[in-house]
Amino acid sequence: MTEPGNEWTENVCISATHPSLPGHFPGRPVVAGVILLDRLAALLEREGCGALRRISTVKFRSPLLPGEAAELQVALNGKQVRFRLTRNGEILTSGEAELA
């Protein structure tokens, strides 16, 4: 699927004090999808891949709760990006994107 060196895994844990949590959802906060996608964009930029042009598909299968540990896995093939967020082997989020 990808060339060696074009795959990354990053641990993700969003603190319970993150400023977006009170709005998602009061009394039972979950990490907003936009926060997870921002982590994807930041990882790609840190790895020198550049900026995201668009996210073509994304599926949020199960919520990530504040303070939970998860892994963001990213595979790059040219300008095409595949990603998934997992927690203990369970896929929470997956999708495809394109670099600028």
C-alpha atoms as an extended CHARMM CRD file, in Angstrom:
* protein
*
       100  EXT
         1         1  MET       CA              0.0000000000        0.0000000000        0.0000000000  PROA      1               0.0000000000
         2         2  THR       CA              2.7670000000        2.4660000000        0.8510000000  PROA      2               0.0000000000
         3         3  GLU       CA              6.4930000000        2.7870000000        0.5390000000  PROA      3               0.0000000000
         4         4  PRO       CA              8.5970000000        2.1760000000        3.6830000000  PROA      4               0.0000000000
         5         5  GLY       CA              8.8230000000        5.2960000000        5.8120000000  PROA      5               0.0000000000
         6         6  ASN       CA              5.4470000000        6.5830000000        4.7210000000  PROA      6               0.0000000000
         7         7  GLU       CA              3.5180000000        5.1870000000        7.6610000000  PROA      7               0.0000000000
         8         8  TRP       CA              3.2520000000        6.7170000000       11.1030000000  PROA      8               0.0000000000
         9         9  THR       CA              1.5880000000        5.9460000000       14.3960000000  PROA      9               0.0000000000
        10        10  GLU       CA              1.0370000000        8.5550000000       17.0690000000  PROA      10              0.0000000000
        11        11  ASN       CA             -0.4270000000        8.1370000000       20.5220000000  PROA      11              0.0000000000
        12        12  VAL       CA             -3.4360000000       10.3680000000       21.1230000000  PROA      12              0.0000000000
        13        13  CYS       CA             -4.9370000000       11.3300000000       24.4610000000  PROA      13              0.0000000000
        14        14  ILE       CA             -7.0940000000       14.4370000000       24.7320000000  PROA      14              0.0000000000
        15        15  SER       CA             -7.0690000000       15.9060000000       28.2120000000  PROA      15              0.0000000000
        16        16  ALA       CA            -10.3120000000       16.3270000000       30.1090000000  PROA      16              0.0000000000
        17        17  THR       CA             -9.4230000000       20.0250000000       30.3510000000  PROA      17              0.0000000000
        18        18  HSD       CA             -9.4330000000       20.5940000000       26.5860000000  PROA      18              0.0000000000
        19        19  PRO       CA            -11.4510000000       23.7740000000       25.8780000000  PROA      19              0.0000000000
        20        20  SER       CA            -13.7650000000       22.1080000000       23.3260000000  PROA      20              0.0000000000
        21        21  LEU       CA            -15.1280000000       19.5050000000       25.7270000000  PROA      21              0.0000000000
        22        22  PRO       CA            -17.7920000000       21.5320000000       27.5690000000  PROA      22              0.0000000000
        23        23  GLY       CA            -19.7010000000       21.8620000000       24.2930000000  PROA      23              0.0000000000
        24        24  HSD       CA            -19.3920000000       18.1460000000       23.3340000000  PROA      24              0.0000000000
        25        25  PHE       CA            -21.6070000000       17.2530000000       25.2950000000  PROA      25              0.0000000000
        26        26  PRO       CA            -22.4440000000       18.7710000000       28.6890000000  PROA      26              0.0000000000
        27        27  GLY       CA            -22.5080000000       16.0820000000       31.3440000000  PROA      27              0.0000000000
        28        28  ARG       CA            -21.0210000000       13.4200000000       29.0570000000  PROA      28              0.0000000000
        29        29  PRO       CA            -18.1570000000       14.9310000000       27.0680000000  PROA      29              0.0000000000
        30        30  VAL       CA            -16.6870000000       13.2710000000       23.9730000000  PROA      30              0.0000000000
        31        31  VAL       CA            -13.7420000000       14.4220000000       21.8990000000  PROA      31              0.0000000000
        32        32  ALA       CA            -15.0380000000       16.3280000000       18.8710000000  PROA      32              0.0000000000
        33        33  GLY       CA            -14.1830000000       14.8840000000       15.4640000000  PROA      33              0.0000000000
        34        34  VAL       CA            -12.5710000000       18.1520000000       14.3830000000  PROA      34              0.0000000000
        35        35  ILE       CA            -10.0050000000       17.7730000000       17.1960000000  PROA      35              0.0000000000
        36        36  LEU       CA             -9.0660000000       14.3160000000       15.8890000000  PROA      36              0.0000000000
        37        37  LEU       CA             -8.7890000000       15.5810000000       12.3130000000  PROA      37              0.0000000000
        38        38  ASP       CA             -6.6230000000       18.4500000000       13.5470000000  PROA      38              0.0000000000
        39        39  ARG       CA             -4.2680000000       15.8610000000       15.0700000000  PROA      39              0.0000000000
        40        40  LEU       CA             -4.0710000000       14.1570000000       11.6660000000  PROA      40              0.0000000000
        41        41  ALA       CA             -3.2260000000       17.4450000000        9.9260000000  PROA      41              0.0000000000
        42        42  ALA       CA             -0.6070000000       18.3020000000       12.5590000000  PROA      42              0.0000000000
        43        43  LEU       CA              1.0740000000       14.8880000000       12.2400000000  PROA      43              0.0000000000
        44        44  LEU       CA              1.3150000000       15.2030000000        8.4620000000  PROA      44              0.0000000000
        45        45  GLU       CA              2.8200000000       18.6880000000        8.7150000000  PROA      45              0.0000000000
        46        46  ARG       CA              5.3430000000       17.5880000000       11.3990000000  PROA      46              0.0000000000
        47        47  GLU       CA              6.4380000000       14.7160000000        9.1500000000  PROA      47              0.0000000000
        48        48  GLY       CA              7.0870000000       17.1660000000        6.3060000000  PROA      48              0.0000000000
        49        49  CYS       CA              4.2070000000       15.9480000000        4.1230000000  PROA      49              0.0000000000
        50        50  GLY       CA              2.5520000000       19.3400000000        3.8320000000  PROA      50              0.0000000000
        51        51  ALA       CA             -1.0130000000       20.4240000000        4.4040000000  PROA      51              0.0000000000
        52        52  LEU       CA             -4.2360000000       18.5570000000        3.8270000000  PROA      52              0.0000000000
        53        53  ARG       CA             -6.0850000000       19.6510000000        0.7130000000  PROA      53              0.0000000000
        54        54  ARG       CA             -9.2910000000       17.8180000000        1.4950000000  PROA      54              0.0000000000
        55        55  ILE       CA            -10.7190000000       14.9410000000        3.4720000000  PROA      55              0.0000000000
        56        56  SER       CA            -12.6380000000       12.8020000000        1.0000000000  PROA      56              0.0000000000
        57        57  THR       CA            -14.1280000000       10.3290000000        3.4640000000  PROA      57              0.0000000000
        58        58  VAL       CA            -14.2960000000       10.0340000000        7.2110000000  PROA      58              0.0000000000
        59        59  LYS       CA            -16.3320000000        7.7090000000        9.3700000000  PROA      59              0.0000000000
        60        60  PHE       CA            -16.7120000000        8.1840000000       13.1070000000  PROA      60              0.0000000000
        61        61  ARG       CA            -17.6280000000        4.7330000000       14.4130000000  PROA      61              0.0000000000
        62        62  SER       CA            -17.2630000000        5.1470000000       18.1570000000  PROA      62              0.0000000000
        63        63  PRO       CA            -16.4690000000        8.1300000000       20.3810000000  PROA      63              0.0000000000
        64        64  LEU       CA            -13.1650000000        8.8700000000       22.0340000000  PROA      64              0.0000000000
        65        65  LEU       CA            -13.6650000000        9.9990000000       25.6070000000  PROA      65              0.0000000000
        66        66  PRO       CA            -11.4990000000       12.5750000000       27.3890000000  PROA      66              0.0000000000
        67        67  GLY       CA             -8.3890000000       11.0090000000       28.8850000000  PROA      67              0.0000000000
        68        68  GLU       CA             -8.6640000000        7.7830000000       26.8430000000  PROA      68              0.0000000000
        69        69  ALA       CA             -5.5520000000        6.5680000000       25.0550000000  PROA      69              0.0000000000
        70        70  ALA       CA             -5.7990000000        5.8420000000       21.3270000000  PROA      70              0.0000000000
        71        71  GLU       CA             -3.4720000000        5.4420000000       18.3530000000  PROA      71              0.0000000000
        72        72  LEU       CA             -3.6110000000        7.4840000000       15.1740000000  PROA      72              0.0000000000
        73        73  GLN       CA             -2.2770000000        5.4300000000       12.2640000000  PROA      73              0.0000000000
        74        74  VAL       CA             -1.4860000000        7.1770000000        8.9890000000  PROA      74              0.0000000000
        75        75  ALA       CA             -0.3450000000        5.7190000000        5.6550000000  PROA      75              0.0000000000
        76        76  LEU       CA              0.7540000000        7.9040000000        2.7550000000  PROA      76              0.0000000000
        77        77  ASN       CA              0.8100000000        6.8430000000       -0.8970000000  PROA      77              0.0000000000
        78        78  GLY       CA              1.8490000000        9.8250000000       -3.0280000000  PROA      78              0.0000000000
        79        79  LYS       CA             -0.6630000000       12.5460000000       -2.1860000000  PROA      79              0.0000000000
        80        80  GLN       CA             -3.2600000000       10.0510000000       -0.8980000000  PROA      80              0.0000000000
        81        81  VAL       CA             -3.6090000000        9.6060000000        2.8640000000  PROA      81              0.0000000000
        82        82  ARG       CA             -5.3660000000        6.8070000000        4.7240000000  PROA      82              0.0000000000
        83        83  PHE       CA             -5.9100000000        7.1130000000        8.4410000000  PROA      83              0.0000000000
        84        84  ARG       CA             -7.5220000000        5.3890000000       11.3590000000  PROA      84              0.0000000000
        85        85  LEU       CA             -7.8350000000        6.0200000000       15.0620000000  PROA      85              0.0000000000
        86        86  THR       CA             -7.9620000000        2.8920000000       17.2080000000  PROA      86              0.0000000000
        87        87  ARG       CA             -8.4340000000        2.1260000000       20.8890000000  PROA      87              0.0000000000
        88        88  ASN       CA             -7.3930000000       -1.3500000000       22.0330000000  PROA      88              0.0000000000
        89        89  GLY       CA             -7.7580000000       -2.6220000000       18.4560000000  PROA      89              0.0000000000
        90        90  GLU       CA            -11.2320000000       -1.1040000000       17.9550000000  PROA      90              0.0000000000
        91        91  ILE       CA            -11.4910000000        1.3310000000       15.0300000000  PROA      91              0.0000000000
        92        92  LEU       CA            -12.9600000000        4.6110000000       16.2800000000  PROA      92              0.0000000000
        93        93  THR       CA            -12.4170000000        6.7170000000       13.1670000000  PROA      93              0.0000000000
        94        94  SER       CA            -11.1720000000        5.9780000000        9.6680000000  PROA      94              0.0000000000
        95        95  GLY       CA            -10.9290000000        7.8140000000        6.3950000000  PROA      95              0.0000000000
        96        96  GLU       CA             -9.0540000000        9.0310000000        3.3700000000  PROA      96              0.0000000000
        97        97  ALA       CA             -7.6270000000       12.4260000000        2.5340000000  PROA      97              0.0000000000
        98        98  GLU       CA             -5.4980000000       14.1890000000       -0.0560000000  PROA      98              0.0000000000
        99        99  LEU       CA             -2.4590000000       16.4030000000        0.4430000000  PROA      99              0.0000000000
       100       100  ALA       CA             -2.1810000000       19.8410000000       -1.1740000000  PROA      100             0.0000000000
